[in-house]
């Protein structure tokens, strides 16, 4: 199975189905951002602290990585940044193009794999915004290394990712109100489930996901060369049973020294 191609199709289907991470921001949100009133998320509910961003985005070169969907990229463009957005899903990128055209904005939307940013030169960006998405790649060290390469010295990576314990539990059982431990960590959507379950994912265009360890997520950034200078946790906003017990998302601010 060609993982990138499969997840590309799966994300196109999410756009067709109108899932929350594919819904473009409103015109009102864009107009507020133009006036300096803006916020974005890289996890689920909690906004990224404004202190993690430069005081002004005017002229700041920003890469929104694996961040299609008409959400982060157009907001940052409206706030004055020079924005490129990379995603594997054409339909997700179309959401960004739609918001940009509607709001009279310019952004560069590029279809590509987050693990291989060959189309960017070294030191191209001041800031990278990377919402929860590395669950869709089998190995995340290449993602951290590529972000480090394309950042300028002193540049910042703001990344959201899952706490891997989210993948411990049986999703079907959780919907019934039961937290039933089914998997071990690290979790692989290719090998941690049965062939029958994997085939069902493929046939129904469901994303194949990976529950990477916290060592891969945090030490992986350090191994790539980053210094982590910010950290917070988030959850589903009370929409999932597990929210009653622990936060299942993490965001980090990392700097290329």
C-alpha angles and dihedrals in degrees: 000000000000101000100197093048091048095050089045090059091042092055091047086056091050088057090051089049092049098233115180097257091058100052115108120232119256127262087247091058090052094048091050090050090053087055092051098260107118146126136177136195129222094184124034116283113355118083120232109257111259087226087071090066131066113269088251129025094201107133094355112143108228131186116201100200121204083347108126121141105091096271122095100018100055093042091055091044090052089051089059105267126136097238135197119181124199124193137151092228119081090197092054089051090049088062089057092047090049094053092044093051093044092051099040092247133142123222133153111238114196129181109223150124116272090221095060119041094170091146091068125072123230114280096015100140141052094200137020122199112197114178121196102304111111087092084083096062125073095220123030103186090083088055092052092046093049093049089050091050096051095044121093118240106279090023124140134233116201107192135179122198143160127267098238093228085080087076095054094083137075106249094208091053093048089057086058091052096260126120100209116177106228108151140044128228130281089050122202123194087206101052110012094069131056122271087246092055092046091050089051089053091051095046093048096043093241118160119260108227140191129211102214120197121255087244090060091046101045107020087040090064090048091049089053088057104266129135111215111224104165138038139173140158133229141178142197092283094255093307094115130056092235090062087078090066113029146355111261102191132065134194125196135189111212129181130209103226 
